Amino acid sequence: MKGLLIVDVQNDFCPGGALAVPEGDLVVPVINRLLDKFTVVVASKDWHPQASVHFRHWPPHCVQNTRGAEFHPQLQTEKIQQVFLKGTRDKDDGYSAFEATNLNLNEYLNSRGVTELYVTGLATDYCIKASAIDAAKRGFKVFVVTDAVSAVNAKPDDGRESLQLMKAEGVTLVDSSQVR
Ligand SMILES: [Zn+2]
């Protein structure tokens, strides 16, 4: 069974947001086109408390129950069956969707019979990298949909290098046109 994981497609990670991925919003139409190809669709959200040691490393973003933490308004959220909240405590965590605290993502995917996980969303060089590698370590066959992810590129090659690192960890890189 194939599952689709949508990572952190939230206002704060899109242009105009507190921690914007320069072209973060461009993943939204690509993800929307993929939704109908999957029986299991889940999403993660960065979901931080107002005060967190995480904000020593990052400008405050995705604070619980704020507009910045909402999904991008164009994302077709009605197709999302379960949302996994991560970074919910006063801790520098929540890079991987598998760190969600409201529910166990690994157990959820197993219970739905998911063996192949397609990873999309933001950002390639942080939460996509952490989530995809975590999924591969947990035994899922992992695909990162390269036109459905976008990088911060604090250093210009960060996104490209992250994809290569994921590949080295057993992740398959695919274009959305290859997803059946
Ligand atoms: Zn965060």
Boltz pocket constraint, residues with backbone or C-beta under 6 A from the ligand:
constraints:
  - pocket:
      binder: B
      contacts: [[A, 46], [A, 48], [A, 54], [A, 58], [A, 61], [A, 62], [A, 87], [A, 93], [A, 94]]
      max_distance: 6.0
